[in-house]
Amino acid sequence: QVTSFQGVPVRSLSTPAPHEHPEHGRLVYKGNLAKAVLGVRFFSYSTSVFNLFMVPYIMLKTGIGFDSLLIQAAFYGLIGFFTFVTPVTLHILTKGYVIRLYYKEEMDTYTAITYNAILAEKATVFHQKDVKIPDITKMFTTFYAKTKSMLVNPLLFPDPQDYNRLMGYDKSLYFNFEEEKEDGESK
């Protein structure tokens, strides 16, 4: 109980800050395309399911048929391509998109929340030492956590220091000029 300035007792319930997660820690990043990624993938899945059920029904009811086996194979191959390849491609391109990133200071771990193949949230826990930055900039990869590619937008980190800590940019670089000079002379 807390006493207000009028002397009337007031009951207060405290809850964790909205940016704190009891299991994962402090929210350090929130992707702004999370709903768009979910929506596009859901739409792709739903149209694929619609195709699976409706194309055979339409073919039977309308009597559309092809005499040539080659034309039938091409037609069903085209329908199958868009039915299966589009959702798989979207999954491959967006599986590493981080929708939320948490940092747990006590354990010094990060938890990246992404969408899995069935559109459920998947948590990947890793340490900063597990973060590898690709040598060549890749289109859908900002860094690798263990072996999984992750995509984040550095501009969406409320505190740039969190991004620097995640990528390892906050560590001092130790460069020994004597060793470099000796290596250069021995070559």
N, C-alpha and C positions, 0 to 999 in steps of 0.2 A: 504494500500500500504506500502511496505517495500522498503527501498532504499538499493541496493546492494553495495558492496565495490567499484564498478566502477562508482557509482553515477547514474546508470540507475534504474529508478523505476521498481519494480517487484511486480506483483500482486500475493497475496498468499491467497489461500482458506484453511481454517482450518476445519478439520473434526475430529470427536471424535476418540480417539485411537481405534485401531482394537479390543481391549479387553474390550471396553466399549459398553454397550447397553443402549440406552436412557431410555428404560422402566425398564429393569431389574437390571442395575448397572454394576459393575466390574466383569469380567470373572475371577473366581478363580479356575475353574476346567474344563477340557475337557477330556472326555472319549476317549480312543484310540480304542475301539471296536465298536464305533457308526456305522460306515459303514458296519462292519461285521454283526452286529445285524440286521440292516436294510436289508442287502442283504439276509441273511438266512431267515428272516421272509417273505420277498417278494417272494423268491423262493418257500417257503413252501405254501404260498397263491396261487401262480400261478400254482403250480402242483396240488393243490386241485381243483382249478377251471377247470383245464384241465381234471382231473379225472371226475368231475361232468358232463362235456359235452361229453367226449370221450368214457367212459365205456359203457353207453347205446347204443351209435352209433356202437361201435365195437361189442357189443352183438347182435344187430339186423342184422348187415351186415354179420357177420361170421356165425351166426346161432348157436353159442355156447350156449348150454342150458343144464340144468341138470334135470333129471327126478325126482330126490328126492327133496322134498320141504326142507328137512333138509340141504342138500348140497347147495341148492340155498341160503338159509338163511345164512349159514356159509360163502359162497363166497361173498355175498353182504355185510355182516357184516364186513368181513376183508377189503374189499375195502372202506367201510364207515369209519372204524376205522382209516385208514391211511389218508383218505380224511379230516376228521374233527378233530380227536384227536391230530394229529401232530401240526397243526397250533395253536390250543388252548393251548397245552402244551408249545409250544415255546412262546406264548404270556404271559402265566403265569410266565414262568421262566425269561423272559427278560423285563417285564413291568416296573420293578423298576430300570433298568439300566440307570443311569444318563449320558446323553450325554454331557450336559453342566450344570455348576452350576455358578450362578451369586450371588454377594453380593451387596446389596444396603445399603451403610453406613448411609445415612440420615434417612432411615426408619428402619434400623437394621433388614432387611429381606433377606432371601435367596430365589432364584428362581431356582428350579431344572427343567431342560428340559428333558423329557422322550418321548418315542414313545407310542401312544395309540394303540387300536386294529386295526385301519384303517391306521396305519403307519404315522399318522400326529404327529407333535410335540405337546406335551402337557406341559404346565407350571404349576408347583405346587409351590405356595408361602407359606413360613413358617418362623417363628422366631427361633432363637437358642433355646429358652425355649421349643419349640415344639419337639425338637430332643430328642429321647429316644434311648439309646444304648441297644440292646438285652442282657439279662443276659447270655445267651448261644450263642456262635457264630453260626450263621446260614449261610447256603451255599450261598444264593443269597441276603443277607441282611447285610449291614454295619450299618445302623441306620434306625429308623422310624421317618418320618416327619409327625407329627400328628399321623395318623394311617396307612400311606402308607409306605411300605418298600422301601428303596433306597439302591442301590448298587454303591459304588464308590471305586476307587483304591487309597489308601492314598499316594502311591508313585507318582501319576500323578498330585498332587497339586504343582504348581511351587513354591509356598511359603508355607512351612510346618505350618506356623502360621495360615494360613487360615483354614487348616484342624483342627488344635488344637482349634481354635475359634468355628468352626462348631460343633465339638464333645463336646465342653464344657471343654476341657482339660486345657484351659488357666485360668480358674477360680481357685482361691486359695481354697484349701481344709481346712475347719475349723474343727478341731478335738479337742474336749474338753475331756481331759483325766480324769477330775474330774467326768463328767457325765458318762463316760464309766466305771469308777471304781465303782460308785454308782449303776449303772445298774447291774454290775457283782456281787456285794455284795447282792443285793436284790433277786437274782435268787437262 
